Each structure stands twice: as C-alpha cells, then as structure tokens.
Amino acid sequence: MPIHNVLWDFRYADPQPLIISNDLENIAANFRKTYWNLKNVGKTAIVASTDLWFSFVKIFMKFEENKKISHSIQIFRFMDEAIKWLGSKG
C-alpha cells in the first residue's frame, strides 16, 4: 500500500489575511475534501514557526479532530523535525 506524506510549510506565509476573514475554515474544508477519500495511509506535517501560525494550526487541528482521515497530522516549529517525522515509519 503506497504511503502519501504531505508537508505544509507556513514559515513564510503572511497570517494577516486569515485574521480578517474565515479562510482558516476554508483551508480546513479543502484539507478534508482533498484527504477524505484517500484509502492510503500517510502523514501530514505542518511547519508553523511563529506563535500566530502555531495557534492557527492548532485551531485547524481541532476542526479535524473528530474527522475520520487516514492521515496522521502533526505540527512542528522546525522544518528538520517535520522532515524527520515524515521519514519515520511510526
């Protein structure tokens, strides 16, 4: 069974547009739409190095908490940790 690993990098993204809109909810909806029907197991690593992005991603993860998605989702502050986790078998 193929494994699909995904890396979302928010290190250089501007969070300002999310503050004044409900785009975070749209991002969560698009994530669900993309991964909902995947039958393959995989991991999604999200790199959020700033406190603001980290908070946004935590909210996003709350949106997804009760959904049945085949991907494991993990948030990281540093890219090297995310890459290491994506490469691990567990």
C-alpha positions in Angstrom: 0.0 0.0 0.0 1.6 3.3 -1.0 2.1 6.0 1.6 1.3 9.6 0.9 3.2 12.1 3.0 2.5 15.8 2.8 4.4 18.8 4.1 2.7 22.2 4.6 5.2 25.0 5.2 3.8 28.1 6.8 7.1 29.6 7.8 7.0 32.4 5.3 3.2 32.8 4.9 1.5 36.0 5.9 -1.2 35.3 8.5 -2.8 38.7 8.3 -5.4 37.7 5.7 -6.6 34.8 7.9 -7.1 37.3 10.8 -9.7 39.3 8.9 -11.5 36.5 7.1 -12.7 33.0 7.7 -10.1 31.5 5.4 -8.9 29.1 8.1 -12.2 27.4 8.0 -11.9 27.3 4.2 -8.4 25.7 4.5 -9.8 23.1 6.8 -12.7 22.3 4.4 -10.2 22.0 1.5 -8.0 19.7 3.5 -11.0 17.5 4.3 -12.0 17.5 0.6 -8.5 16.5 -0.5 -7.8 13.8 2.0 -11.3 12.5 2.9 -11.4 9.8 0.2 -7.8 8.7 0.3 -7.6 5.0 1.1 -3.8 5.1 1.6 -2.1 5.8 4.9 0.1 8.8 5.2 1.3 11.7 7.3 0.8 15.4 7.1 3.5 17.5 8.7 2.7 21.2 9.2 5.6 23.6 9.9 4.4 26.7 11.8 7.4 28.5 13.2 5.6 31.6 14.6 3.2 31.6 17.6 0.4 33.0 15.5 0.7 30.3 12.8 1.1 27.7 15.5 -2.2 28.9 17.1 -4.0 28.8 13.7 -2.8 25.3 13.0 -3.9 24.2 16.5 -7.4 25.5 15.7 -7.3 23.8 12.3 -6.4 20.5 14.0 -9.4 21.0 16.4 -11.6 21.3 13.2 -10.2 17.9 12.1 -10.0 16.1 15.4 -13.3 14.2 15.0 -13.0 13.6 11.3 -12.0 10.1 10.0 -9.0 11.0 7.9 -6.4 8.3 7.1 -3.5 10.8 7.5 -1.7 11.4 10.8 -1.4 15.2 11.3 1.5 16.7 13.3 2.5 20.3 13.9 6.2 21.3 14.1 8.1 24.5 14.8 11.1 23.4 12.8 11.4 22.0 9.3 14.1 19.5 10.1 11.8 17.9 12.8 8.9 17.7 10.3 11.1 16.0 7.7 12.5 13.6 10.2 8.9 12.6 11.3 7.7 12.2 7.7 10.6 9.9 7.1 10.0 7.7 10.1 7.9 4.5 9.9 5.8 5.2 13.0 
